Amino acid sequence: MTIMKPLSKNAAKHIRSLKLNKYRNTHNEFVAEGKKVVLDIIQSDLHVKYVVCLKQWVSLFDENVIDVMVTDEKIFDTLSSQTNAAGILAVVEKKQTKEIADNTDIVLALDAIRDPGNMGTIIRTADWFGIKNIICSHDCVDVYNPKVIQSTMGSLARVNVISDNLVDAISSLKDKYTIYGTFLDGYALPVEKSNMPSLIIIGSESHGICSELEQIVDKKIKIPSFVKNENDVVESLNASIATAIVCYEFRR
């Protein structure tokens, strides 16, 4: 049964504070906005602390045992991180796992992906291809950034995203996975895949994969360009587009 009550000033202040990374870390919480995102998270194993919404959204939660706080559009706009506020958000506990699930056939590792839109799209892409584990370097954008959450379109509820020292994390997995890395001088896709599960490193558009990670890569790969004049080739692909192409190739 839904428990409904007015939004308090303290709760409103708390939600606004979660726009900042330091408060998300302090309280171990994040805000998810939008009908689809909120409903997907409620159906996942993430713990929703409470929902805040406009009155017209309350009936969505009739079948859920969840706290719902109701407010008006003027106040909701001060809580929202979106240009056009959807009128519904949830305060959610962060995941705390650092474990990669057993029997995982593909793992993505992200090195210094700093654009929130790219990060969210990569998580959504992984979800589409059934890739349930992503390891992010500490210098990636916070996956609980509101823009990342919005870009995932609910996929964060289904994908396990871990922030870790990427060199240490991947080194510990070398006996279980073949390590692939995307480089401009790699072997053009498609590549012959080994019998072991695959761990694929995606680097940033501007800097690629760092030299420390390059040392532990088993196979360098690249997405070939089909432009005939080499002088006309763009410097690099968008990281999220590159991820989608590589994921397709490894699932094909």
C-alpha positions in Angstrom: 0.0 0.0 0.0 1.3 3.5 -0.9 2.0 5.8 2.0 1.4 9.3 0.8 2.3 12.6 2.5 3.3 16.2 1.7 6.9 16.9 0.8 8.7 18.4 3.8 11.2 21.3 3.7 13.9 19.0 5.0 13.3 16.4 2.4 13.3 19.1 -0.3 16.6 20.5 0.9 18.1 17.0 1.0 17.0 16.2 -2.6 18.6 19.5 -3.8 21.8 18.6 -2.1 22.0 15.3 -4.0 22.7 17.3 -7.2 26.3 17.5 -5.9 28.6 14.6 -5.9 30.0 15.2 -2.4 26.5 14.9 -0.9 25.7 11.8 -3.0 28.8 10.2 -1.5 28.1 11.5 2.0 24.5 10.1 2.0 25.2 7.1 -0.3 22.1 8.2 -2.3 21.2 9.5 -5.7 18.2 11.0 -7.5 16.5 9.3 -10.5 14.0 11.3 -12.5 11.3 10.5 -15.0 8.4 8.0 -15.1 10.3 5.2 -17.0 13.5 5.5 -15.0 11.7 5.6 -11.6 9.4 2.6 -12.4 12.4 0.6 -13.7 14.3 1.2 -10.6 11.4 0.3 -8.4 11.2 -3.1 -10.2 15.0 -3.7 -9.7 17.0 -4.7 -6.7 17.9 -1.1 -5.9 16.4 0.3 -2.7 14.1 3.3 -3.2 14.0 5.4 -0.1 11.0 7.4 -1.3 9.3 9.0 -4.3 8.5 12.6 -4.8 5.9 13.5 -7.5 3.1 15.7 -8.6 -0.4 14.6 -7.6 -1.2 13.1 -11.0 1.5 10.5 -10.7 0.5 9.1 -7.3 -1.7 6.3 -8.8 1.4 4.8 -10.4 2.4 3.5 -7.0 -0.9 1.9 -5.8 0.6 -1.6 -6.1 3.9 -0.7 -4.4 4.7 -0.6 -0.7 6.6 2.7 -0.9 6.7 6.2 0.6 5.4 8.9 -1.8 5.7 12.6 -1.1 3.5 15.0 -3.1 4.4 18.5 -4.1 3.4 21.2 -6.6 5.1 22.1 -9.9 6.8 25.2 -8.5 8.6 23.3 -5.8 9.3 20.3 -8.0 11.1 22.5 -10.5 13.6 23.5 -7.7 14.3 19.8 -7.1 14.7 18.7 -10.7 18.0 18.6 -12.6 16.1 18.5 -15.9 15.3 21.5 -18.2 11.7 20.2 -18.5 10.9 18.6 -15.2 8.9 15.3 -15.5 7.2 15.8 -12.2 8.4 12.5 -10.7 11.6 11.4 -9.0 13.0 8.9 -6.6 15.7 9.0 -3.9 17.6 5.8 -4.2 20.4 4.1 -2.3 23.6 3.5 -4.3 24.8 0.0 -5.0 27.8 -1.1 -2.9 29.1 -4.1 -4.8 32.6 -4.4 -6.2 32.1 -7.9 -7.4 31.8 -9.1 -11.0 29.2 -11.8 -11.3 30.4 -15.3 -12.0 29.8 -16.8 -15.5 30.0 -13.3 -17.1 31.0 -13.7 -20.7 31.7 -10.0 -21.5 32.8 -7.2 -19.1 33.3 -3.6 -20.2 36.0 -1.4 -18.6 35.9 2.4 -19.1 39.0 4.5 -18.9 38.4 8.2 -18.2 35.0 8.5 -19.8 34.1 12.0 -18.5 31.1 13.1 -20.5 27.8 12.3 -18.7 25.9 11.7 -21.9 28.5 9.2 -23.2 28.5 7.4 -19.9 24.8 7.1 -19.7 24.6 5.9 -23.3 27.3 3.3 -22.8 25.4 1.9 -19.8 22.3 1.8 -21.9 24.2 0.1 -24.7 25.6 -2.5 -22.4 22.1 -3.3 -21.2 20.9 -3.7 -24.8 23.6 -6.2 -25.5 23.1 -8.1 -22.3 26.4 -7.0 -20.7 25.7 -6.8 -17.0 29.0 -5.6 -15.6 31.0 -2.4 -16.2 34.2 -1.3 -14.4 34.9 2.4 -14.4 38.2 4.1 -13.6 38.1 6.5 -10.7 38.5 9.5 -13.1 35.3 8.6 -15.0 32.3 10.8 -14.5 30.2 9.8 -11.5 27.6 7.3 -12.7 25.1 8.8 -10.3 25.4 12.2 -11.9 21.8 13.3 -12.8 22.7 13.6 -16.5 24.1 10.1 -16.5 21.1 8.7 -14.8 18.8 10.4 -17.3 20.9 9.1 -20.3 20.7 5.5 -19.1 16.9 5.6 -19.4 16.6 3.1 -16.5 19.4 0.8 -17.6 21.4 1.5 -14.4 18.8 -0.6 -12.6 19.9 -3.7 -14.6 23.7 -3.1 -15.1 26.2 -3.5 -12.3 28.6 -0.5 -12.5 31.7 -0.6 -10.4 34.2 2.3 -9.7 37.7 0.9 -9.0 41.4 1.3 -9.7 41.2 0.0 -13.3 44.7 -1.4 -13.5 44.4 -3.4 -10.3 40.9 -4.6 -11.1 41.8 -5.8 -14.6 45.1 -7.3 -13.5 43.1 -9.4 -11.0 40.9 -10.8 -13.8 43.7 -11.6 -16.4 43.5 -15.4 -15.6 39.8 -15.4 -16.2 39.4 -13.1 -19.2 41.1 -12.2 -22.5 41.7 -8.5 -22.2 40.9 -6.4 -25.4 41.6 -2.7 -25.7 40.5 -0.2 -28.4 43.4 1.5 -30.1 44.0 3.4 -33.3 46.8 0.9 -34.2 44.9 -2.3 -33.2 43.7 -5.2 -35.4 40.7 -4.2 -37.4 37.3 -5.7 -36.4 36.3 -8.5 -36.7 38.9 -10.2 -34.7 39.2 -13.9 -33.8 38.0 -14.3 -30.2 39.5 -16.7 -27.7 37.5 -19.3 -25.8 37.8 -17.3 -22.6 35.3 -14.6 -21.6 36.1 -11.1 -22.9 37.0 -7.9 -21.0 36.9 -4.9 -23.3 38.5 -1.6 -22.4 37.1 1.6 -23.9 39.2 4.7 -23.7 38.2 8.4 -23.8 37.9 10.1 -27.2 40.7 12.6 -26.5 43.3 10.4 -24.7 42.5 6.8 -25.5 43.6 4.1 -23.1 46.3 5.0 -20.6 49.8 3.5 -20.9 49.5 1.5 -17.7 46.4 -0.3 -19.0 48.0 -0.8 -22.4 50.7 -3.0 -20.8 48.1 -5.5 -19.6 46.0 -5.7 -22.8 46.2 -9.1 -24.6 44.8 -8.0 -27.9 44.6 -4.5 -29.4 41.5 -3.9 -31.6 40.2 -1.0 -33.7 37.1 0.0 -35.6 38.3 0.5 -39.2 37.4 3.6 -41.2 36.0 3.1 -44.7 37.0 6.6 -45.9 39.3 6.1 -48.9 41.4 9.3 -48.4 43.2 8.9 -45.1 43.5 12.7 -44.8 39.7 12.9 -44.6 39.3 10.5 -41.6 38.1 12.0 -38.4 40.5 11.7 -35.4 38.3 9.3 -33.4 34.8 8.0 -32.9 32.5 9.1 -30.1 33.1 6.7 -27.2 29.5 5.6 -26.9 29.3 4.9 -30.6 32.6 3.0 -30.5 31.2 0.9 -27.6 28.1 0.0 -29.5 30.0 -1.2 -32.5 32.4 -3.2 -30.4 29.6 -4.8 -28.4 27.8 -5.8 -31.5 30.9 -7.4 -32.9 31.5 -9.4 -29.8 27.9 -10.5 -29.6 27.7 -11.3 -33.3 
